[in-house]
Amino acid sequence: MSHLFQTYSRWDITVKEAKGSYLVDENGKEYLDFVQGIAVSNLGHCNQAVTEAVKAQLDKVWHVSNMFHYPLQEQVAKKLTEHSDGDLVFFCNSGAEANEAAIKLARKKTQKKNIITFTQSFHGRTYATMAATAQEKIKIGFGPMLEGFHYLPYNDAESLQSFEGDDIAAVMLEVIQGEGGVNPAEESFLEAVKTFCEEKDALLIIDEIQTGIGRTGKPFAYQHYNLSPDIMTLAKGLGNGFPIGAIVGKKELGDAFSPGSHGTTFGGNMLAMAAADAVTTKIFNEEFLKDVQQKSEYLIEKLKTELDVPTVKSIRGKGFIIGIECTEEIQPVLLKLQEQGFLVIPAGPNVIRLLPPLTVTKAEVDTAVTKIKEAIYAVSTVNSKG
């Protein structure tokens, strides 16, 4: 009998250790890991620089509360703002907390209530972030949601332009939807969002929790487009496995988060800051990001070449967040891949999601593509007849 709430559908794998692109289970079986904690360990498991930074901080001090000055907070915040359009940072512990803070900040600054989000979005599982998420399945059984959220079709500029209503505090979106199916935004749609925010005097919130910290080959995914978010939310890759979240906002928003208006006990914890400092030092390096771009382009092109089969409908994404949409449910493919020692996750019932570490090698990419192709052929009756 388990003493845990059964909130997760767990795999039949118990991890004993992990390093870089690989993890090992309790039976000694090795897996090439293209999950990486769901886009968390961007530098791979147990990255040496991050490990050493956290270990060094462990011997100094762990936690004293945010009543004290943390020089590392300022140091990490400076790097986040220098590599983005933001000016001010608030540190928290998770992506859901970051999105909660963004919602609070937008409403308080604008003194407006309504926030527009988009179908198939995912912004978290707290009450406000559940309300922001336009996927009904995560809300079932929890009663009335927080009011003020309006859901429009993603990548539909016309529906946004025809939206009637004012009192809009913000538009909140992912430029590449992760949980919703690895759906990249179209540039025309993002231009419509930008224009809408200007016309409605609304803030633009970009959720970079899964796409940020180098995953798309730039520090943040919005930088592939002509956008300048008022608020950006971060988590996952920022700590490489150590719990952390953050919002990055423009200086004009500073007066809305005055002393006592928002807070957290553990946010900006010294251990988290040590991890984030090591992560950002490595990932925000221009040569490192160039290498990510080159390797991710290699992976996408190889997938398109090798997976030219009837079952594969499309391959999409940017950098190292990639979706393989299939015409059949992909759960049998995922299980076959696990048998083969390769780990990926779904993004809906028909999309295989690839989230390799940014440090992945071309040899590991080649191995991954071969295994995916073999698994798809092994379980698909359509391909076997082709």
N, C-alpha and C positions, 0 to 999 in steps of 0.2 A: 504493500500500500504506500502510495506517495503522500507526503505531508505538504505538497505544493498544490495551490490552485491550478486546475488544468486549463490554463489560459493559452497554452501553446500546443500546436500539433508538432511534437518533436520527432526528429529523425532517430532512427535506431543506431546512433553513433555517439560514443562517449569519447571526447577529445582528451588525450593524455598530454600532448605537447604540440607546439606549433612554432614554425620559424619561416620567415619569408613568405613564399608562395605556397607553402605546404603545411598540412597538419597531420598528426598521427593519432590513431584511435587507441583504445586500451588494449586492443589485440595486436598492435604493431602495424596495422595497415596504414599506408601513406596515401594521402589525397592531395591532388592539385586543387587549390582552393580559389575559385573565382567568385566567392561570396565575400570573403574578408570582413565578416561581421556585419554584412549588409552595408557596404561602402564605408566602412569605418577604418580599417587598417590600411590606409592608402600607401603607407611605406612598408607594408608587409607585416606579418606577425613578429612580435618581439624585436622590432627594429633596434639596432644597437645604440644609436644616438638617443632615441627616445628613452630606452631602458636606462641608459647611463644617467640621463638628466633626472629621471624620476628617482633613481637610487640615490643620487647625490642630494636631492632635496629631502628624501626620507631621513637622512642623518642630521638635517638642520632643524626643520620645523614643518609639521603637517598642516596645522590649522589654528588660526587665532581669531577669525571672524573679520568681516568687512568694516569693522570700526578702525582697523589699522591700515596703514599704507602698505601695499604690496608692489615693490618696484617691478616684479615680473608681470603684473597686470598691465602696467603702463607700457612695458616693453612689447608684449604681445599685441596690445591694442594699437600701438604705433604701427606695427607691421601690417595689421589688418586694414588700417585706414590708409596707409601708404600704398597698398596694393588694391584699393577699391575706391569708390566715390564717396565713402563715408568719412565722418570726422570723429564720431564718438562711439564707444563700445560699452555694452553691459554684458557681463559674463554670468551664465547660469549653468545648469547641469545637463541639459538634454535639448533635443530638437523641439519637443512639445513645449517645454518651458520657454524656449526662444520665441516660438510662435505666439504663445500666450502673452509674452512681454511686448511683442510687436503689435498685437491686437490692442492691448491696453494703451500703448504709446500712441497709436494712431487715433484712437477714440478720444484720448485725453487732449492731445494736441489740437485736433480739429474741432472738438466738441460736437462731433457728429456720430451717429450710431451705425449706419449701414456700411457693410463691407461686401464687395463682390468677389466671389471665387468661382472656380470652373469645374465642370463635370470631370470625374475621374481624378480629381485632385486628392492629395493626402497631406494633411498638416498636423496630425497628431491625435491622441486619444484622451486628452483632458476635455472638460466640457466645452470650453471655448474652441479648442482646435478640432474637436469632433464636429461642432457646429460649422466650422469653416470648411471641413472636408465634405466634398460633394460626392460621397459614396454612401448610400443608404445602409449597406450591410454592416458598417461599423457602429451604427446608431441604434440598431434594433434592441428593444428592451430597456433602454435607458431613460425613457420618458421625454418630456419636452426639452428641446435644445435651447441654447442661448439665442435670443432673438437678434435680428438685424442682418443676417447673412442671406445673400441672394446668389443663386447659382445660374451661370450661363454656360452654353456649350463652349468647350475649348476649341481654339483655332477657328472660331466663327466671329470674324470682325463685324459682320452685319448685325448679329444679335446684340453685340455690345453697343454699336452705334444707335440702335433703335431702342435701347433700354430707357424707360421712362422713370424718372425719379431723381431727386436731389438728395441732399443730406448724406452724401457719400463720403465716408471717412477715408476709405482706401480700396484699392484693387489689390488682391493678393493672389500670386500665382507662382508656379514652378515653370521655368523656361524649358525644362525637360521633365515631364512627369515620370517619376520613378515607379512607385507602387501602382500607378494607374495604367501602366503598360509600356513604359519607355517611349513616351510621345513627345517629340521635339516640337516646340512652338514654331509656327510659320512667321517669317519676318513681317508680312503684311498684318498679321494678327497683333504682333507686339507693337507695331506702329500705331494700330488702332487703340491699343491699351494706353500707350503713351499720350495720344491725343485726347482720349477720354479723361484721363487723370488731369490733364491741363485744363480742359473745359469745365470739369466738375470741381476743380480745386481740391482734388483727392490725392492722397499719398499713394505711392507705388511701393508695395511690399513684395520682395522677391524671396521666395523660400529656396535657399541654397543648401539645405541640410544634407541632401544626398548628392548634389552636383558640385558643391563647393570644394575648396582646398585642393585644386589641381586636377580634379577627376576628369574634366573635359579638355585638359591641355592648357587652360588658362587658370589664373588663381580662382576665378569665379565664372560660372557658366554665362551669366548675363553679359559678360564682356565680349562674347561673340556677336552681340547685337548692339544696336544703337539705343542703349538704355542707360539710365542713371537712377537706380532705386533710391527712394527716400529712406527705406529700411530694408536691410538684408538680414536673413536669419541663417545661423550656422550651427552645426553640431558634428556628429559622426566623425569625419576625417580630421577634425581639428585636434583631437586628442590621441588619434591612432589606437584607440581602444580604452583610453582613460576617459571617464564620463565628463563631458563638457558641452556647453552650448553658448551661444552668443548672439546678440543683435548688434548690427553696425548701422548707425543712423547719421543723418546729416546734422550739422551743428545747429540748424534752425529748430531742431526738435529738443534741444537740451533743456529748455526751461520746463518742458512737460514732465520730465523725470527729475524733479527736484528732491531733496532729502526727504525720505519717508514715503514717497509716492510709489516706490517699488523696491523689492529687496529679495534676498535669498541668504540662507545660512551658509550653504556650501559653494555657491557660485563663485568662480574665481579662486577656488582653493589652490594653495601653493603647489600641490602635487599636479593638479590639472594644468596650472600655468607652466610648470616645468616641461610637461609633455607637449603642450601647445607651442612653447617657444622652440623646442627642438624640431617639431613638425614644420612650422612655418619657415624656419631657417632653411630647411632642406627643400621644401616644395616650392617656395616662392623664388627659387633660383632660376634664372632665365634658361640656362642650359638644361636643367632638370625638366622644365616644362616643355622645352623643345623636344627632348627625348620622348616624353609622354605623347606628344602629338605624332611623332614619327611612328612609334610602336603601335599606337591605336589605329592610325591609318592603315598600317600593315595588317592588323587583325581584321579590320572591317573589310578590306579588299580580299583577304584570304577567305573570309566567311562567304562573301558574295560569290567568289569563284567556286569554292568547294561545296557550297550548299545550294547549288542551282538544281533543286529537286522539286517535284510537285508539292510536297508537304510544306515547304517553306514559302510563306506568302511574302514576307518582307524582312529586311534587316535594317535596323534604324538605330539612331543614337548619335552621340558625339563623344570623342575621347574614349574613356574606359567606362562609360555607361551605355551598354548596347543591348538592344532587344531583338530577339529572333522570333517573329510572329509566325505561327504555324497554322495550318488548316485543321489540325486535330488537337485535342487536349494533350498537354505536354507532360503531365505527371508521370506517365510510363517512361518517357525519355529521361526525366530527372532521376528516376530510380535506376534505370539502366546505367546512367552516368556514374551514380554512386557505386554501383557494382564494379565499374571500371576504374574507380579511384579518382573521380573528378566531380567537383561540387559546384553547382549553380543553383539559382533560385528562380521561381516564377515571378511574373508581373501580370497577374491575371491567369486564367485557365489556359490560354493559348500562346503565351509569350515567355520564352526563355530569357532570363536576364543575366547578363555577364557583368560582373563587377570585380575584375582582377585588381591586384595591387598595382600601383603606378610603377613599381619596380620590377614588374614581370619581364622576363627575357623573351626574345624572339623564339628560342627553342621551346619555352613553355607555351607560347602562343601556338606554335605548330602542333604541339601535343594536344592542346585543348581543341583545336579545330578538327583534328583527326578523330578524337573521341566523340565529339558532338556529331560528326558525320556518321560514324559507325553506330552510335546509339539511335539516331533518327532512322537509319536504314533498318536497324534491328527490330524496331517496334512498329514501323509503319507499313501497313499493307499496300498503301498507295505507291510508295517509293519502290517497294519490292516488285511491283508489277511494271514499273516504268522502264 
